[in-house]
Amino acid sequence: MRNLILIGLALVMLICRAFVGFDPNFTMGMSESDFKKKNKPELVAANEGGTRIYSTYHAATDFKFFFFRNEKLVRFEKGKNADDYQ
């Protein structure tokens, strides 16, 4: 009986997690590769100076645009439209 309760509790937690989605994880200075693994962003712009701008969104945060220079997160900004990073 105890095993059934534990299995049921685990299933409920997994189902709730599916509805909530992923938690965005980012900190200043984090590597670009770690950011891409944890947040599944879309590259929206890049220039010759080495700056890359990614876009990702989650309901838990208002930040949408993430700026990387030399493969490190240097800035993040809010935005509503696809071209707000400009």
Protein Blocks (a to p, Z undefined) as FASTA:
>chain_A
ZZmmmmmmmmmmmmmmmmnopcddddehiafklmmmmnopadfbdcfkopacdddddfkb
cbfbdcdeehiafbdcddfbfklmZZ
